[in-house]
Amino acid sequence: MRPTAVVTGASSGIGLAIVQRLLADGWQVMGLSRRPPELQHACYEHRPVDLLDRPALAQALEGLRCDALVHAAGVLKTGRLGELQAADGSAMWQLHVAAAETLAQALVGHMPEGGRIVLIGSRTATGSPGRSQYAASKAALVAMARSWAAELVPRRITVNVVAPAATQTPMLADPARAGVQPKLPPMGRFIQPTEVAATTAFLLSEGAASITGQQIVVCGGASL
């Protein structure tokens, strides 16, 4: 029987790349996002939901059982101190942190021993000019992952964060980040969604059974 993974942000970018990788690796995948991806696969199912709507998300999760959870949905809104918008910070916190909490709260209780949780964070979680609200929400994911890892280790459920640098997704062209341009990593190119998906797939594999509470940075040398 195929293991089952729940993946948020499945419609595009990193989330879609993770869905495609897991399907190729033999997983059954349930995707959660407002719109379905342009994808046809016998082992893929989609549940449309606005992840910012906590009651709607909780309802969408009713009856779901999975072996792995990947929270890949994300949004970036930029702004420097003195120009910050409270609504932007709230939206990023709700999507990155509150949604992760709702997902884990609903799914972990039924997750089997050896289950997996991967949260998609960001290299900027340590701080970046013009991205303070975004960085704060991504830093919170690391703290949550480490806390949950400590709680779940007796059940051998691992919890980790994959933190990429600027990744070649539609987010790079989002007008919301016009004031803060992405930095090209020293490697000379942006990170590819398939590379983030590959790291995620590894953390969901048996070979990563002893890795928990960690942040894996995929940055093309940007952290050096």
N, C-alpha and C positions, 0 to 999 in steps of 0.2 A: 504494500500500500504506500502511495506517495505521501511524504510528509506535507503538512499544510503550513503556509506562511501568510500572514496578513501584512500587506504593504500599503502605507499611505502615500499620497502624492503620486499615485500610479499613472496619471495621465500624461506626464511628460518629464523631461530632464532626468535627474538622478533616480527618481522613483520608477520611471518607466524602464530605465536601464536595469534596475534591480529586478523588476518583474521579469524582464526578458531573460536575464541571467539565471534566475531561479527556475523558470520554466525549462530552460535548456538543461539545467542540472537535475531535472526530474521532480520538482516540487509541484504541488497543487497550490495555486496562488489566489487569494482573495484581495482585490484591489479596492482601496477606498479613496475617492476624490470626487470633486463636484461633477466632473465629466469623465466618461470612459476614455481609455486610450484607443488609438487606432491600432487595435490588436485583435487578432482572431486566433484563439487557441483553445483546444478542448479542455485544458486543465486550468483555464483562467475564468474567474467569475468576478463581476464588478458590483459594488454597492455604492450608488451615488450618495454623497453626504457632504455637507459643509462642515469641515472640521472645526470651524470657529463656533459652531452651534453645539455646545456641550450636550444639551438634552437630545438633539437629533443624532449626535454621534453615539451616545449611550444606547439609543434605540437601535441604531444600525448594527451595533455590536451584540445585540441580544441573540443568544443561541449560537454564537460563533465559538468554535473550538479550533485551536491551532497549536502547532509545535514551535512556531517562531513568529515574532513580531518585529517588523522593521518600520520605524517612523521616519519617513523620508520627506514628508511635506514641509515646505519652507517658503518663506518670503523675506525679502530684504528691503527695508526702507531706511534711507540714510538721513543724516542731519547732524550738524555740529551744535555744540552747547550754545544755548541762546536762541536756537532755531528749532529745538526738538518739539515734536508734536506728540502729545500724550496718547492720542488715538493710535498713532503708528506703533508706539511702544507697547500699548495694550494688545494690538492685533498680533504682533510678533510673539508676545508672551503667551497669548491664548493658543496660537497655532503651534509654537515650538514646545512649550512647557505644559500648559494646561491640557492640551490634546494628548500629549504623551502620558500624562497622569491618568486621564480617562481611559485610554487604551489599555494601559497596564492593569489598572484597577479592574477592568472588565474581563481581561483575558488570562491573566497570570494564575488566577485561582484554579482554572481548569487545564493549565499547561502541564504536560507530563514531565516527569523527571528528565533532566537533560535538555530542557527547552532553551530557547535562545531569544534574547532581546537585543536589537541593535538600533541605536538612535543616531540619526545623521546630524552631526554638529557642524562646526566650522573652525578653521584654523584661527579665525579672528576672535575666538572665545577668550583669548588672553588680552584682548584690547586692540582697537584700531581706530584712528582718527575718522570721525564722521559716521562711525558705526556703533556708537556706545550702546544704544538700545538693543540692536541686533546682537552684539557681543555679549551683553548681559543675559539675554535669553539662551544663547548657545552655551555660555558658561554654566548656567543652571542645569543644562542637560548632563554635564559631566558630574556635577554634584549629585543629581538624582540617580544617575547610572551607578555611581560608586555606592550610594546608600542602598539601592535596590540589590546590587550585587552582593553586598554583605548580608542582606536579609534572605536572599534566595539561594545562597551557596549551599545550604544543607540539602536542597532539592536538586543540586547540580544544574540549576538554571543560570546561564551566564548572561551578563548585561554589559554591553560595551558601546562606545561612541566611535564612529568613523568621522573624522574631521578633515574635510578637503579644503584646499586653498581654492582660488577662483577656478570655477569649473565651466566648461564650454556647454552652457545650457541657455534656454531663453532668458533666464534671470540676468545674464550679462547685458542684455539689450533693454532691460526694463527701464522705462523713463524715471521710475522712483529712485534709481541710483545714479541719476545723471550728475549729481554734484560730487560724487565720489567714484572715480573710475577704478575698475579692477586693475590690480597690479599683475603684470606678467611674471610668473615664477622664473627663477634663475635658469631653469631647464630650457627656457625659450619658448614655451607653449603653455596653454591652459590645461588643467587637468581634464581628462575625458570622463564622462559619466560611466563608461564601461569599466574604468579603473576603480572608481568608487564601488561599483557593483561587484567587481571581483573581490575586493577587500571584504565587503559585506558577506559575500557568499562563503568566503573562507571562515569568517567568524561564526557562520551558521553550520559549518562542517564539523565532523567528528574530530578532525585534526586540531580544532581550536577549543576543545572541551575544557582545557585548563586555563583559558584566557578569560578573565572576568574583571570588571571594574576598571577597564583601561580605556584611554582615548588614543586611537590610532590615527596619526596625522598623515594625510596624503597631500603633499604640498609641492612636489617638484623642486625642492630645495629652498622654498620660500621661508622656512623656519631656521635656516642655517645662519 
